[in-house]
Amino acid sequence: MQVRIEHLTKKFGDAVAVSDFSMNFDDGKLVALLGPSGCGKSTTLNMLSGILPVTSGKIYFDDDDVTNTPPQDRGVGICFQNYALYPHMSVLENIAFPLEIKKVPKEERLAKAREMAKLVHVDMLLDRKPKELSGGQQQRVAIARALIKTPRLLLLDEPLSNLDARLRLEMREEIRRIQQETGVTTIFVTHDQEEAMSICDKIVLMKDGYLQQEDKPQTLYDDPHNLFVANFLGNPPINNLYGTIQNGRFVLEDGSASIKIDNPNAKEGEKVVMGIRAESVTISKSGDHDFEAVIKQRYTMGKEELAFLNIGNQVIRVYLSSDYTYDVGEKVFLNLRQKGVFLFDQETGERI
């Protein structure tokens, strides 16, 4: 099922949580609503489910206008952050409960519940109560309960935030597997960019109730429209150097370094931010270079080594080459690759 929202707005008194938001969610895809706390992603999800009424705008499921349709009539499955399992019921009973509400015969609903339990790999736990389950197992049960109604749309609101790091990794892969096996259109709310980039077909990035950019995960990373998008996606975060355009060169604010730029949209005297991905910097001990820098700190993270470097009075993060041994306090020479280096207007944050 395709979901279409047109000029969706939600106000709480004078506060605008979502503003003039329009988007298409393609049939059978897993889409992440991504952004920091308070950006409006959960509010958007709750309007899609019918839990929250819209202030203005329209919601369509395929060609059906469901803007004012009650939640129970929308054909939506919802899985929340706190799972909301019934403590007195077994796993099997929890999964089957939505069909019990619909007065589905007991034998039929339990058969369907066993089918859903097998899909999410909890079929060996059917007689257990929620308190006897791990966090990941409870999450699986909650997803099975949301899927048992064969929803047209599956909504997941921060479903992994209560899990530890290793279990989060396992469960996000499971969510992707389940979504692909069922083919249900799924919208996944998260503030974790790694979760969104690793499993989703598309990311919809929000800030302060406004859409910032939507596209395939790698496209957002490689081609950010503004500084917020560039800063939000990527680990380690993108480096931001502040300076001005002077005679076709980017000059650091303190004047300590500059680099020739090839960007016809950059205007003389314009204050800009040069965004540089950590992997877009090559580092050496000699030779032609764009910048000189001094190693401030070094960190080893498994197979990779990350360094904090001082360029003038500004600091950037880069990956160290395994070809050399570098010491803290040592001067090094940096060159920038073309990919992963961007210019943004300092005032508006828009890409130049």
C-alpha positions as CSV (number, residue, x, y, z in Angstrom):
1,M,0.0,0.0,0.0
2,Q,1.2,3.5,-0.9
3,V,0.9,6.2,1.7
4,R,0.6,9.8,0.7
5,I,0.5,12.8,3.0
6,E,-0.3,16.3,1.7
7,H,0.5,19.5,3.6
8,L,0.2,17.8,6.9
9,T,0.3,20.2,9.9
10,K,-0.2,19.5,13.6
11,K,-0.4,22.3,16.3
12,F,-0.7,21.9,20.0
13,G,-2.0,25.3,21.0
14,D,0.4,27.8,19.5
15,A,3.2,25.3,19.2
16,V,3.7,23.8,15.7
17,A,4.9,20.2,15.9
18,V,4.6,19.4,12.2
19,S,4.5,22.0,9.5
20,D,3.2,21.7,5.9
21,F,4.7,18.2,5.5
22,S,4.2,16.3,2.3
23,M,5.6,12.9,1.4
24,N,5.0,9.7,-0.5
25,F,5.8,6.3,1.1
26,D,6.1,3.7,-1.5
27,D,4.3,0.4,-1.4
28,G,6.2,-2.4,0.3
29,K,9.2,-0.3,1.4
30,L,10.8,0.3,4.8
31,V,11.1,4.1,5.4
32,A,12.7,5.8,8.4
33,L,11.4,9.0,9.9
34,L,14.6,10.3,11.3
35,G,15.5,13.3,13.3
36,P,16.4,14.6,16.8
37,S,14.0,14.6,19.7
38,G,11.1,17.1,19.2
39,C,11.4,17.2,15.4
40,G,7.9,15.9,14.8
41,K,8.6,12.3,13.7
42,S,6.5,10.6,16.4
43,T,3.7,13.1,15.9
44,T,3.6,12.4,12.2
45,L,3.5,8.6,13.0
46,N,0.6,9.2,15.4
47,M,-1.3,11.2,12.8
48,L,-0.8,8.3,10.3
49,S,-2.2,5.9,12.8
50,G,-5.2,8.1,13.7
51,I,-4.2,8.4,17.4
52,L,-3.7,12.1,16.9
53,P,-6.1,14.2,14.7
54,V,-4.5,16.4,12.1
55,T,-4.8,20.2,12.3
56,S,-4.7,20.5,8.5
57,G,-3.7,18.5,5.5
58,K,-4.6,15.1,4.1
59,I,-3.6,11.5,4.6
60,Y,-4.2,8.9,1.8
61,F,-3.8,5.1,1.9
62,D,-3.6,4.4,-1.8
63,D,-6.5,6.5,-3.1
64,D,-8.5,6.4,0.2
65,D,-8.7,9.6,2.2
66,V,-8.2,8.3,5.8
67,T,-7.6,11.7,7.4
68,N,-10.6,11.4,9.6
69,T,-10.9,7.6,9.7
70,P,-10.8,6.1,13.2
71,P,-7.6,4.2,14.1
72,Q,-9.4,0.8,14.3
73,D,-10.6,1.2,10.7
74,R,-7.3,2.2,9.1
75,G,-5.7,-1.3,8.9
76,V,-2.6,-0.2,10.7
77,G,-0.3,-2.2,13.0
78,I,1.6,-0.3,15.6
79,C,4.6,-1.2,17.7
80,F,5.6,1.3,20.4
81,Q,8.8,1.8,22.4
82,N,7.5,0.2,25.6
83,Y,6.1,-2.9,23.8
84,A,2.8,-2.7,26.0
85,L,2.5,-6.5,26.4
86,Y,-0.2,-7.8,28.8
87,P,1.7,-9.2,31.8
88,H,-0.9,-11.8,32.7
89,M,-1.1,-13.3,29.2
90,S,1.3,-15.8,27.6
91,V,3.2,-15.0,24.5
92,L,0.7,-16.9,22.4
93,E,-2.2,-15.0,24.0
94,N,-0.5,-11.6,23.6
95,I,0.1,-12.2,19.9
96,A,-3.5,-13.5,19.4
97,F,-5.2,-10.8,21.3
98,P,-6.0,-8.4,18.4
99,L,-7.9,-11.2,16.7
100,E,-9.7,-12.0,19.9
101,I,-11.0,-8.4,19.9
102,K,-12.2,-8.9,16.4
103,K,-14.1,-12.1,17.5
104,V,-12.1,-14.4,15.4
105,P,-12.7,-18.0,16.5
106,K,-10.2,-19.3,19.0
107,E,-8.8,-22.1,16.9
108,E,-8.2,-19.8,13.9
109,R,-6.6,-17.0,15.9
110,L,-4.3,-19.3,17.8
111,A,-3.2,-20.9,14.6
112,K,-2.5,-17.5,13.1
113,A,-0.6,-16.5,16.3
114,R,1.6,-19.5,16.0
115,E,2.3,-18.6,12.4
116,M,3.3,-15.0,13.5
117,A,5.5,-16.4,16.3
118,K,7.4,-18.5,13.9
119,L,7.9,-15.6,11.6
120,V,9.5,-13.5,14.4
121,H,11.4,-16.6,15.9
122,V,9.5,-16.8,19.3
123,D,7.7,-20.0,18.5
124,M,9.6,-21.8,21.3
125,L,8.4,-19.3,23.9
126,L,4.6,-19.5,23.4
127,D,3.8,-20.5,27.0
128,R,6.0,-17.8,28.7
129,K,4.8,-14.6,30.3
130,P,6.4,-11.2,29.3
131,K,8.4,-11.0,32.5
132,E,10.1,-14.2,31.5
133,L,11.4,-12.8,28.2
134,S,14.4,-10.7,27.4
135,G,14.0,-7.2,25.9
136,G,14.6,-8.6,22.4
137,Q,12.1,-11.3,22.8
138,Q,9.5,-8.9,24.1
139,Q,10.1,-6.7,21.0
140,R,9.6,-9.7,18.7
141,V,6.3,-10.5,20.4
142,A,5.1,-6.9,20.0
143,I,5.9,-7.0,16.3
144,A,4.1,-10.3,15.9
145,R,1.1,-8.8,17.6
146,A,1.1,-5.8,15.3
147,L,1.4,-8.1,12.2
148,I,-1.3,-10.6,13.1
149,K,-4.1,-8.3,11.8
150,T,-2.3,-8.4,8.4
151,P,-2.1,-4.6,8.4
152,R,-1.9,-2.4,5.4
153,L,0.7,-0.3,7.1
154,L,3.1,-1.1,10.0
155,L,4.2,1.7,12.2
156,L,7.3,1.3,14.5
157,D,7.9,4.1,17.0
158,E,11.5,3.9,18.4
159,P,11.1,0.1,18.8
160,L,14.8,-0.5,19.7
161,S,15.5,2.3,22.2
162,N,15.1,0.1,25.3
163,L,17.7,-2.5,24.1
164,D,21.4,-2.8,24.6
165,A,23.8,-2.0,21.7
166,R,24.4,-5.6,20.6
167,L,20.7,-6.5,20.8
168,R,19.8,-3.3,18.9
169,L,22.0,-4.5,16.0
170,E,20.4,-7.9,16.0
171,M,16.8,-6.6,16.2
172,R,17.2,-4.0,13.5
173,E,18.4,-6.8,11.1
174,E,15.4,-8.9,12.2
175,I,13.0,-6.0,11.5
176,R,14.4,-5.7,8.0
177,R,14.0,-9.5,7.5
178,I,10.4,-9.5,8.8
179,Q,9.5,-6.5,6.7
180,Q,10.9,-8.1,3.5
181,E,9.2,-11.4,4.2
182,T,5.8,-9.8,4.8
183,G,6.1,-7.1,2.2
184,V,4.1,-4.7,4.4
185,T,4.7,-1.0,3.9
186,T,6.6,0.0,7.1
187,I,7.4,3.4,8.6
188,F,10.1,3.3,11.3
189,V,10.7,6.2,13.7
190,T,14.2,6.6,15.1
191,H,16.7,9.2,16.2
192,D,19.6,6.8,15.5
193,Q,21.1,7.5,12.0
194,E,23.0,4.2,12.0
195,E,19.7,2.3,12.4
196,A,18.1,4.2,9.6
197,M,21.0,4.0,7.2
198,S,21.5,0.3,7.8
199,I,18.1,-1.2,7.1
200,C,15.8,1.4,5.4
201,D,15.0,1.8,1.7
202,K,14.5,5.6,2.3
203,I,15.2,8.1,5.0
204,V,12.9,11.1,5.7
205,L,14.9,13.5,7.8
206,M,13.1,16.1,9.9
207,K,14.0,19.1,12.0
208,D,11.6,21.3,14.0
209,G,8.6,19.9,12.3
210,Y,9.9,20.5,8.8
211,L,11.1,18.1,6.1
212,Q,14.9,18.6,5.5
213,Q,15.6,16.0,2.9
214,E,14.3,12.6,1.8
215,D,16.1,10.0,-0.3
216,K,18.0,6.7,-0.2
217,P,20.3,6.6,2.8
218,Q,23.6,6.7,0.8
219,T,22.3,9.6,-1.3
220,L,21.6,11.7,1.8
221,Y,25.1,11.0,3.1
222,D,26.8,11.7,-0.3
223,D,24.7,14.7,-1.3
224,P,23.3,16.6,1.7
225,H,21.1,19.6,0.8
226,N,22.0,21.6,3.9
227,L,24.4,21.7,6.9
228,F,21.9,20.0,9.2
229,V,21.6,17.0,7.0
230,A,25.4,16.8,6.6
231,N,25.9,17.1,10.4
232,F,23.2,14.6,11.3
233,L,24.4,11.7,9.1
234,G,27.7,10.1,9.6
235,N,29.9,8.7,12.3
236,P,32.3,10.2,13.1
237,P,30.4,13.5,12.4
238,I,31.4,15.6,9.5
239,N,34.1,18.2,10.1
240,N,33.0,21.8,9.8
241,L,35.7,24.5,9.0
242,Y,34.5,28.1,9.1
243,G,35.9,30.7,6.8
244,T,35.3,33.0,3.8
245,I,35.7,33.0,0.1
246,Q,38.6,35.2,-1.0
247,N,40.0,35.3,-4.6
248,G,38.6,31.8,-5.4
249,R,40.0,30.3,-2.2
250,F,38.5,29.1,1.0
251,V,40.3,31.0,3.8
252,L,40.0,29.9,7.5
253,E,38.5,32.6,9.8
254,D,41.9,33.1,11.5
255,G,43.6,33.4,8.1
256,S,46.1,30.6,9.0
257,A,45.3,28.4,6.0
258,S,43.5,28.4,2.7
259,I,42.7,26.1,-0.2
260,K,41.7,26.7,-3.8
261,I,38.1,25.8,-4.5
262,D,36.3,25.0,-7.7
263,N,32.7,26.1,-7.1
264,P,31.1,28.6,-9.4
265,N,28.3,29.3,-6.9
266,A,30.7,30.5,-4.2
267,K,30.7,34.3,-4.0
268,E,33.5,36.6,-3.1
269,G,33.5,37.5,0.6
270,E,30.8,35.0,1.4
271,K,31.0,33.4,4.9
272,V,30.9,29.6,4.4
273,V,31.3,26.3,6.2
274,M,33.4,23.7,4.5
275,G,32.1,20.3,5.5
276,I,34.6,17.5,5.2
277,R,33.9,13.8,5.8
278,A,36.6,12.1,7.9
279,E,37.3,9.6,5.1
280,S,37.7,12.4,2.6
281,V,41.0,13.5,4.0
282,T,44.3,11.9,3.1
283,I,47.2,12.4,5.5
284,S,51.0,12.2,4.9
285,K,54.3,13.4,6.3
286,S,55.5,15.2,3.2
287,G,54.5,16.3,-0.4
288,D,52.0,18.7,-1.9
289,H,49.1,19.4,0.4
290,D,45.9,21.5,0.9
291,F,46.3,22.0,4.6
292,E,49.0,21.7,7.3
293,A,47.8,20.4,10.7
294,V,49.0,19.2,14.1
295,I,47.9,16.0,15.7
296,K,46.1,16.8,18.9
297,Q,44.8,13.3,20.0
298,R,44.7,9.8,18.6
299,Y,42.1,7.1,19.2
300,T,42.2,3.4,18.1
301,M,38.8,1.9,17.4
302,G,39.4,-1.7,16.3
303,K,40.8,-1.8,12.8
304,E,40.7,2.0,12.4
305,E,42.6,4.8,14.0
306,L,41.1,8.3,14.3
307,A,43.0,11.5,15.0
308,F,41.9,14.9,16.1
309,L,43.9,17.6,14.2
310,N,44.4,21.3,14.7
311,I,44.1,23.4,11.5
312,G,44.7,26.9,12.7
313,N,42.4,27.3,15.7
314,Q,39.9,24.7,14.4
315,V,39.7,21.0,15.0
316,I,38.9,18.2,12.6
317,R,38.7,14.4,12.8
318,V,40.5,12.2,10.2
319,Y,41.4,8.6,9.8
320,L,45.1,7.9,10.1
321,S,46.9,5.9,7.4
322,S,48.5,2.7,8.4
323,D,51.5,3.5,6.2
324,Y,53.1,5.7,8.9
325,T,53.3,6.0,12.7
326,Y,52.1,9.4,13.9
327,D,52.8,11.1,17.2
328,V,50.7,13.6,19.2
329,G,52.1,17.0,18.5
330,E,53.5,16.1,15.1
331,K,52.9,18.3,12.0
332,V,51.2,16.5,9.1
333,F,50.0,17.4,5.7
334,L,46.4,17.0,4.4
335,N,44.8,16.7,1.0
336,L,41.1,16.7,0.3
337,R,39.3,14.2,-2.0
338,Q,36.6,15.6,-4.2
339,K,33.9,13.3,-2.8
340,G,32.7,14.2,0.7
341,V,33.7,17.8,0.7
342,F,30.9,20.4,0.7
343,L,30.4,24.2,1.0
344,F,27.4,25.6,3.0
345,D,26.3,29.2,3.6
346,Q,27.1,30.0,7.3
347,E,23.9,32.0,7.8
348,T,21.3,29.8,6.1
349,G,23.1,26.4,6.2
350,E,22.1,25.8,2.6
351,R,24.4,24.0,0.3
352,I,26.4,26.2,-2.1
